[in-house]
Amino acid sequence: MSTLPRYAYFKGNLVPYADAKIGVLTHALNYGTAVFGGIRGYWNAEEEELFVFRPDDHFRRFLDSAKLLNMAFDTTPLELVNAVRTLLQTEGLKQDMYVRPLAFYEDEGIGVRLHDLTPAISIVALPYGRYIDNEEGVRATISSWRRVNDNTIPPRGKIAGSYVNSALAKTDALRAGYDEAIVLNQTGHVCEGSAENIFVVRHGTVVTPPFTESILEGITRRTVIELMRDALGLTVVERPIDRTELYLAEEAFFTGTGVQIAAITSVDKRAIGTGKIGPVCSRLRALYFDVVRGRNKRYRSWCLPVYKSAPAEAELGIAATSTSVE
Ligand SMILES: Cc1ncc(COP(=O)(O)O)c(C=O)c1O
């Protein structure tokens, strides 16, 4: 069991974590009518600073996910970023950590629907290390479970109820002796991991499925596409991926806030490439860890300092320009 947070941002106020309680009849608990986010903060020892990675982009997706569940909030991504900053300053974490925002229907009563309900937001933060122990050599399996799609539960948002789909795939993979599951979408194309986006390298080109293949609109995916194109000079193509392309790939890797960037070195016991982490993934990981810890000047605006003065709104990229690669 991980240590519980000391505080929570709960329905607009900062409260002791023990006071952030919900009842057993809560709509979100009974029907999965909640959406969540996952944001990492990285401790930079040289600067004695905690940097939260792309919080504004995470909160934009968070509010988009909420919109999919008919939730309307009178709040902006910037206000939520500021709430996180205050929460972290109060919590006082000085190590790598994770922020978990949750938007949930708080009504207590019976009745499946998405209308005439009251949405609420909570945010907590806790220390966090690796999500998968062996980021340099993940042994994956193709799951027998198929990914939900846009006409069942929209996977482009982080909808709590749809994570039953991820949990089914993950547990089966672990019980079969693998580290992670790769799920196919309804058309049988490679979709993503249980909680990660996926990339393969074929004939020197980096390939990843587009949003219309039932994937989550991952922030790390966006980040690494930009890093690979602009900083590493690689060609990145978004197109559907066949299952057997995975088996023939030179490299494959997962990306996600939790998993960061993890090399997939085998799929269903077939070695990917040499069976060891490859050059694209190695270079990308080195760059990524510099970027997220605020050590790379070019991408420093993605990192929100928690304890020293925060950058202006424009620097956070909140206002005018979108950083989307789509
Ligand atoms: C199903 C799924 N795909 C992909 C990702 C990666 O998304 P991100 O990079 O925004 O964390 C996650 C994790 O949040 C996820 O749950």
The ligand as an SDF file (V2000), in Angstrom:
LIG
                    3D

 16 16  0  0  0  0  0  0  0  0999 V2000
   -5.5730    3.7970  -21.8820 C   0  0  0  0  0  0  0  0  0  0  0  0
   -4.4390    4.7610  -21.8130 C   0  0  0  0  0  0  0  0  0  0  0  0
   -3.7370    5.0380  -22.9320 N   0  0  0  0  0  0  0  0  0  0  0  0
   -2.7110    5.8980  -22.9330 C   0  0  0  0  0  0  0  0  0  0  0  0
   -2.3010    6.5420  -21.7730 C   0  0  0  0  0  0  0  0  0  0  0  0
   -1.1880    7.5410  -21.8200 C   0  0  0  0  0  0  0  0  0  0  0  0
   -1.7000    8.8480  -21.6800 O   0  0  0  0  0  0  0  0  0  0  0  0
   -0.8400   10.0300  -21.0980 P   0  0  0  0  0  0  0  0  0  0  0  0
    0.3990   10.0800  -21.8900 O   0  0  0  0  0  0  0  0  0  0  0  0
   -1.6900   11.2430  -21.2770 O   0  0  0  0  0  0  0  0  0  0  0  0
   -0.5960    9.7210  -19.6780 O   0  0  0  0  0  0  0  0  0  0  0  0
   -2.9810    6.2790  -20.5780 C   0  0  0  0  0  0  0  0  0  0  0  0
   -2.5540    6.9030  -19.3260 C   0  0  0  0  0  0  0  0  0  0  0  0
   -3.0480    7.8840  -18.9180 O   0  0  0  0  0  0  0  0  0  0  0  0
   -4.0910    5.3960  -20.5990 C   0  0  0  0  0  0  0  0  0  0  0  0
   -4.7840    5.1460  -19.4950 O   0  0  0  0  0  0  0  0  0  0  0  0
  1  2  1  0
  2  3  1  0
  2 15  2  0
  3  4  2  0
  4  5  1  0
  5  6  1  0
  5 12  2  0
  6  7  1  0
  7  8  1  0
  8  9  2  0
  8 10  1  0
  8 11  1  0
 12 13  1  0
 12 15  1  0
 13 14  2  0
 15 16  1  0
M  END
$$$$
